[in-house]
């Protein structure tokens, strides 16, 4: 478990059921200091993603966390959205309180740039949606990479995809932005489907959520019900993989995930493979240096202990 001062974190997301749990894990963990949330299209339109992030903050009384509206579409190519998984709102399921605070007036890239510049120490950036906001930031202001301690992202896979047979949704949604980030020189950690498919919200996990004596746990259990129905209908999963909190868990417990340094690239053109991450697990591309720490194995019990403890802290504080 991490010790000392909490890690300053900027969370770029597209809530989304699993993004919502990632927000709660960050808020409910003493090891993280959440500096702000930036939103992006992805699981739903950016307007819905922004409202969803605000509603999650309202649920736990943390509307002091600033929210900045980000990209409505990719740097290049056609818009892809994930409402077929997350529902009309992007966060279908239980009713949530409406936000009482407006997003900040800055765009996501303006907010990211200012926060990184003003921080007295390098900031960890976590991305759980398409990489558009970070791709635009590092294209426009590449000098800011020195203010990023590391960038941990949920996206890609060492194996199969989910949006297409080979491409994970986030990397498919804006591969050009991911390409910018992969080439940027920022320290990177990739949490792909091969890892997050080990983070299953089993009936036992959902029961532990629903048994909590507060609205936070019961709301998460209801989210898992909707999310699980989608995964069973679309991909025949018996329990839903809760992808995005794995990124936050990696900051909290160095032993929750096993990693391997690899060269990673993203396919920008392929007729069938656009958005696919190419991960050189076995050093078959010796002319290319490792640029990403790739997540390979999740210690699921430790992961869920982190998530559930954070939910209980938030629920108990209400």
N, C-alpha and C positions, 0 to 999 in steps of 0.2 A: 504494500500500500504506500502511496506517495506520502511524504512528510514535509514539514515546513510550511512555507507560505503557499496559499492556493495558486493554481495555475491560471493566469489571465487568459480568457478564451473569447473569441468571436465565433459565433455559430451562424453559418450560412445554410439555409434550409428551405424546404418546400412542403410544409406540413399539410397532409400526411400523418397517418396513425403512428408509424414508427418514429417519424420526426418528433411528434408530440411527446412520445416517451423519452426521446433523447433530450428534449428541452427540460423535462421534469428530472431526469437523471442529473443534468448539469446543475439545475437549481437546488436539488436536494442533496448535493454532495459537497462536503466542506473542502474537498481538494480542488474545486473549480470555482473561479470567480468570473461569472458571465458578464462580459462588458457590453454585450449587445447582440441583437439578432438581425440578420439581413435575410430578406426573402427573395425567392426566385420562382419562376414558372417551373413546373415539373409534375408533381402528383396532381396538380390542378393549376388553374390560372393564377398569376402572381397576386391578383387582388384577393382571391380566396385564400391563398397561402398566407398572405399578410394577416387577414382577419383570423385565420386559424391560429397563427402564432400568438396574436393578441388575446384570443379567447383562452388559450392554454395558460398564458400569464395571469389572466383574470381569475381563472380557476383556483390558483394558489396564492392570490394576492400579491403578485410580483409585477405589476404594471409599471414599476419603476425602471424595469429593464427596457432600454430603448429598442425600437423596432424601425428598420429602414427598408423601404420598398426597393426591390431590385429589378432584374431583367424580366421582361414580359415574353421574351423569345430568345432563341440562340444567336450566337455571333454569326452563324452561317447555316443555311439549310432550313428545312421546314419545322414548324412547331409540333412537338409531341407532348401529350399530356397523359397522366395516369389516372384519370377519373374512373376508368374501367375497373380499377382496383380499389380506390379510396372513396368512391361515391361522388354524388353531384357536388357537394360542398368541398370535397377533398379530405374531409374529416367527419364522415357520416357516422351516426351512432347516437350516443347520449347527448342530450341538450347541454350546452355550455353557456356560461355567462357571456353577455356581450361586452366588448371592450369599452372602457370609459376614457381611455387615453388615445390620442391620435398618433400615428407614426411620426417620426421626426421629419423635418422638411427636407433634409438631405437625401439624395439617392443612396442606394446601397454602396456604390463605389466611392462616393464622397464621404460617407460615414466610415467606411473601412479605412480609407486613406487618412482621414483626420485622426481616427482612433489609434491607428498604427503609428502615426507621426508623433502624437502627443504622449504615447505610452512611455514611461521611464524605463521599461524593460521590453524585450521581444515578446510578442503575443503569439499564442497558439491559435491557429485558424482551423476550424472544423467545418467541413462541407458535407452535407448529407443529401444534396440535390444535384442538378446539373451544375457544371463548373463555370457557368457564364459570368457571374459577378467577379470571380477571381481571375478568369481569363481576361476580362476587360480591364480590371485593375492593373494586372501585371503587363498588359500591352501598353496601357497609357502611362503607367508610372513604374517601370521595372526596378527603379532604385528602391522601392519599398520592400523588395524581397529581404533586405537586410533587417527589417523590423519584424519579420515573421520567424518565430522560433522554429516552428514546423507546421506543416499543413497535413492534417489527417482527413482522409475523405472516404466516404462510402461510395463505391462505384467499381465497375469492372468485375472481372472474374478470371481465375486461372483455368476455368473449365467452361461450362455452358453459359448461355445468356438467359434472360427472362423476357425481355421485350421482343427480341428476335432470337432465333436458335443460338446465335453466337454472342449477342451484345446485351449487356445489362442496361437497364433503362437510363440511368443517369449518364452513362458514357455515350449511349446512343443519342440522347437528347441534345448534346452539344460537344461532339468530339473535337471540334476545332479549339474550343476553350480548354478542354483537357490537354490537348497537344501543347498549347501555350504553357500551361502549368508544368507539364512533364519536362519541358525544355528549359524551365526558368532557373534551375539551380536551387530552388527552395527545398529544404529537407522535407521529404514526402513519406507518408505512410498510407498504404492502400488497404482498405477493408472491403473485400469483394464478396460476391455471392458464395464463393467456395467456403468462406468463413461464416458469413451471416446465416447460411442455411443450417448451421449448427446451433443457432440462437433461437430455438423453437419455443414458442409460448404453449407448452404442453397443457393438458387439462389440470395437472397439478399446479403449474405456475399460475394459471388463471384463477384457480380456486384460492390460492394464497392472496392474490389481489382482491378478489371479491370478499374474502373473509376479513379484510382490514376494516376497522371500525370508523372509517371516514370516507368522504366523497372522492378523494383522490384515487385510492385503490379501487373503489367500485367503478369509477369512470374508466380507468385503465382496463379493467376486466371487460367492460362493455365494448371498448374499442377493440380489444382482442377478439371479441365475438364477431364483430363486423369484418375485421381484417381476416380472421380465420375462415369465414364463409367465402370471402373472395378468393383466398388461396386454395380452398378446396374446390371451388367451382372452376377456376381458371387453370390451375396447375396440379390439382389432385393431391395437395399437401394435407396430411392429417392434422397438422398444427402449423400456424403461421410463423415464418421466420421474421423476427423483429430486428431488422437490419441496423437501423441508424444508431441506436444507443451503444452499439459495439465501439463506435468511434470515441465516445465519451468514456466508456469503460476502460479503453486503452490508456487514457490519461490518468486514471485513478489507481490502477493496479497493474504494475509491469508484468505480472505473471498470468494475467487473464488471457493473453493471446501470445502464441508463438509466431515469430516473424522470420522471414528470409530476405536478404538483400538481393534484388534482381534488377535487370534492365526491363523497363516497361515502356511500351509505345501504344498508340491507339491508331486503328485503321481509319483513314479519312475518306477512302474512295470505294472500297470493294462493293461490287454489285450486291453481294449477299452478306457482307461482313462489316459494313460501315458501323463505327462505334465499338467494334470489338477491341478489347485490350489484349495485346500480345505480351505475354509474361514469360521471360526466359528463365524458367526455373532451373534448368540443367545446363546453363552456360553454353548453349548452342550458337550464340552470337558473340564470339570472343572479341570482336572489334567494338562492342558497345559496353560501356561501363554501367554498373548498377546505378540506378537513379531513384529507386523506390524500395522501402521496406514493405514487403508484402505479407499480409496476415494469412496464416495457414491453418492454425489449430486454435479453437476456442475452448477454454475450460468453462463449460456451460454453467456448472453449479456456482462457481465464483461470480460469473456474469450476472446470473439472476439474483444472487445475494446482494450485489451492488445495487441493482435496479430496485429491488423490493425495499431495501433499507432506505433508499432515497425517497421512494413514495411514502414510506411511513414517516420519515422526518417532515416531509411537506404536509402530510395529513395531520400530524400531531401539532404542527405549528399554527393550524387554522383555528 
